[in-house]
Amino acid sequence: MTAKAVMVLGTTSGAGKSWLATALCRYYADQGLKVAPYKAQNMSNNARVVMGPWPAGTQAAPRGGAASLGSGPALGPGLYGKMGEIGSAQYFQALAARRTPEVRMNPVLLKPEKDTASQVIVLGEVDTALTHTPWRERSELLWSRARPPLHELLAENDVVVIEGAGSPAEINLHSSDYVNMRTALEANAACLLVTDIDRGGAFAHLFGTYQLLPPHERALIKGYVLNRFRGDASLLAPGPEQLQALTGVPTVAVLPMWRGHGLPEEDGVFDDMATGSGLKIAIVAYPRMSNLDEFQPLRSLADVRLSWARTPAQLEGADWIILPGSKAVAADLAWLRAQKLDLTIAQHAAAGKPILGICGGLQILGESLLDPYQLDGNAPGLGLLPLVTQFEVSKLLRPCKLQFGGLTGTWEPLNGVQAGGYEIHHGRTVQHPAMAAATVAVRNQQGEAIGWSQGHVLGCYAHGLFEQDAVMRALFGSEQPGLDAVFDGLAAYIDKHFQPGVLMSLLT
């Protein structure tokens, strides 16, 4: 090992680990250091297409840039071998570190398909055997796959910024948890423990987490971070001093609440959505929706009011309806019908109002879902596009370059636009042979149809549309700041609010 590892742990899920790890990646990269992110295992349906396993003899990832939100470096099948997928959080962390994202940065990704089952992705590819292995039994097997990439990244970099998962002190899971303290010990990481003080109980969360760890693991905790603080920081006294007296660990940062930092949240869903005015866009929030981080640019538009819709009433008055991606399309379609959202969506379409379906949302808009391999489920679609989708065993993972054409109405400004995106799906979609054809509205660089339209209804397989400047200019006449500006803001923020010298002292 040559790199120094800095690890971000949390007292709970949602404490701010991903946000802080991303900021640290840019901060250390700004110091002239070679930085890579790492998370042994992520659980999320927000994923990105990245470089897959390295060809034999390849030693290090090339440097990558971040020109605009979600664009990433230019990749293509055959350039570095197979494409793979990782959690979106590590994708953004890699770009913050000015590195090309690749599968070693998140060697295990669990994509929930229902409350009791997840698809297991190992080094970017679905592992069917591990997917069907009971979770307590597969932990050691997954650690054996996640450990080598950690050591490779440590050997190739100056700093590895590691993100934990949930809490490191869940005593019912501790013996099998390889994502938190086992990784920290393996990397001899300097650990920061972050808590969300806005929820209340922050000092109890920090003290309880520390106390539940065994002594040799406590020794790795170098500082506490109070995240999302609102008010006068002087009123925290004497809490930080008392906590340090009890544990020997100082509070090294109090981070004020900052909602507008511009980084997509790892889990994507916000009930406190953008408070903009003007165009009302409702995103249907079915239970297994995926890749929601791609809507962050819409959330930042002052003249757009974005909302999640789980009931018909929440769709009423919407100017646009978006059906996002889904990890369980047939199940989400059944949920949508059970909520009677299908009727409201049909009424919206009949009124000539715009509907956009992305990936699983495209499949839902079609006539039918066919599942000969029992991967997802058979179901009739909403019938708003004359398309048939069949689920295949192999998952299609690829970046894509898009060309729009043949669109009318709301979507007409996209005609002639060229943009980027990425595809992640099992389904393969074609025109219904017995129905009048829809317009092919989107083609990829191979000329394949990956999007169709009929009137104001548009379905497209490409994720990341709103992360493209050309799309945002065409639809809204504006674009959002690129990721580099977002990352620079994060780095400046922690530099301002951490105690002087702390961040660099973690490397000694």
Order of alpha helices (4+ residues) and beta strands (2+ residues): beta-alpha-beta-beta-beta-beta-alpha-beta-beta-beta-alpha-alpha-beta-alpha-beta-alpha-alpha-beta-alpha-beta-beta-beta-alpha-beta-alpha-beta-beta-alpha-alpha-beta-alpha-beta-beta-beta-beta-beta-beta-beta-alpha-alpha-alpha
